[in-house]
């Protein structure tokens, strides 16, 4: 799901960049996407998954891997560092969501026999 949304957001930017006459708007949009929208998406999905599924180390790599294909399709190698940042933000939000009081506890933890 995260991969699809990353792809759709960058595809929308790419289509706007093709029809826009102003390069300033295109540059502003790509920085808005890279510095605001994609990190918020990584944190939102990370926290949601943490609450629903519990803790997983997979979130250290998931946002980075999901960002690779859209990055190579629409951007260039210099955007690779953003994928690392998305992984760190997503993992941090996932950890907060996983250890939130309403998150499911591991089997046997907090279970009372009665």
C-alpha positions as CSV (number, residue, x, y, z in Angstrom):
1,X,0.0,0.0,0.0
2,X,2.8,2.4,0.9
3,X,4.5,1.6,-2.4
4,X,1.4,2.4,-4.4
5,X,0.8,5.7,-2.6
6,X,4.4,6.7,-3.1
7,X,4.1,5.9,-6.8
8,X,0.8,7.8,-7.2
9,X,2.0,10.9,-5.4
10,X,5.2,11.1,-7.5
11,X,3.3,10.2,-10.7
12,X,0.9,13.1,-10.0
13,X,3.8,15.5,-9.6
14,X,5.4,14.2,-12.8
15,X,2.2,14.8,-14.8
16,X,1.9,18.4,-13.3
17,X,5.5,19.0,-14.2
18,X,4.8,18.1,-17.9
19,X,1.9,20.5,-18.3
20,X,3.2,23.4,-16.1
21,X,5.0,26.3,-17.7
22,X,6.6,27.5,-14.5
23,X,9.6,25.6,-13.3
24,X,9.3,27.3,-9.9
25,X,6.0,25.6,-9.3
26,X,7.4,22.2,-10.3
27,X,10.4,22.6,-8.0
28,X,8.2,23.8,-5.1
29,X,5.9,20.8,-5.6
30,X,8.7,18.3,-5.6
31,X,10.2,19.7,-2.4
32,X,6.8,19.7,-0.8
33,X,6.3,16.1,-1.7
34,X,9.8,15.0,-0.6
35,X,10.0,17.0,2.6
36,X,6.4,17.0,3.8
37,X,3.9,14.6,2.1
38,X,6.0,11.4,1.8
39,X,7.4,11.6,5.4
40,X,3.9,12.2,6.7
41,X,2.7,9.2,4.8
42,X,5.5,7.0,6.1
43,X,4.8,8.1,9.7
44,X,1.0,7.6,9.3
45,X,1.3,4.1,7.9
46,X,4.0,3.2,10.3
47,X,2.0,4.2,13.3
48,X,-1.2,2.6,12.0
49,X,0.6,-0.7,11.3
50,X,2.2,-0.5,14.8
51,X,-1.2,-0.1,16.5
52,X,-2.8,-2.8,14.3
53,X,-0.1,-5.4,14.1
54,X,2.4,-4.7,16.9
55,X,6.1,-4.2,16.6
56,X,8.1,-5.4,13.6
57,X,11.7,-4.7,12.6
58,X,10.6,-4.8,9.0
59,X,9.7,-1.1,9.2
60,X,13.4,-0.3,9.2
61,X,13.5,-1.3,5.5
62,X,9.9,-1.1,4.2
63,X,9.7,2.7,3.5
64,X,13.1,2.7,1.9
65,X,12.3,-0.3,-0.4
66,X,8.9,1.2,-1.3
67,X,10.6,4.5,-2.3
68,X,13.2,2.9,-4.6
69,X,11.1,2.3,-7.7
70,X,9.3,5.6,-7.7
71,X,12.6,7.4,-7.0
72,X,14.3,5.8,-10.1
73,X,11.2,6.4,-12.2
74,X,10.6,10.1,-11.4
75,X,13.7,11.4,-9.6
76,X,17.4,10.5,-9.6
77,X,20.0,8.9,-7.3
78,X,20.4,12.1,-5.3
79,X,17.0,11.5,-3.7
80,X,18.2,8.2,-2.2
81,X,18.9,9.8,1.1
82,X,15.2,10.7,1.5
83,X,14.4,7.0,1.5
84,X,16.7,6.5,4.5
85,X,14.9,9.4,6.3
86,X,11.5,7.9,5.5
87,X,12.6,4.6,6.9
88,X,13.8,6.2,10.1
89,X,10.6,8.3,10.5
90,X,8.4,5.3,9.6
91,X,10.2,3.1,12.1
92,X,10.0,5.7,14.8
93,X,6.2,6.1,14.3
94,X,5.8,2.4,14.0
95,X,7.5,1.9,17.4
96,X,5.3,4.6,19.0
97,X,2.2,2.9,17.6
98,X,3.3,-0.6,18.6
99,X,3.9,0.4,22.2
100,X,0.8,2.6,22.5
101,X,-1.6,1.3,25.2
102,X,-4.3,0.4,22.7
103,X,-1.9,-1.7,20.6
104,X,-2.2,-5.5,20.7
105,X,0.1,-7.1,23.2
106,X,2.3,-10.1,22.4
107,X,0.8,-13.5,23.2
108,X,0.7,-14.1,27.0
109,X,1.7,-10.6,28.0
110,X,-0.9,-9.1,30.2
111,X,-3.2,-12.0,29.9
112,X,-4.9,-13.0,33.1
113,X,-6.1,-16.5,33.7
114,X,-9.3,-16.4,35.5
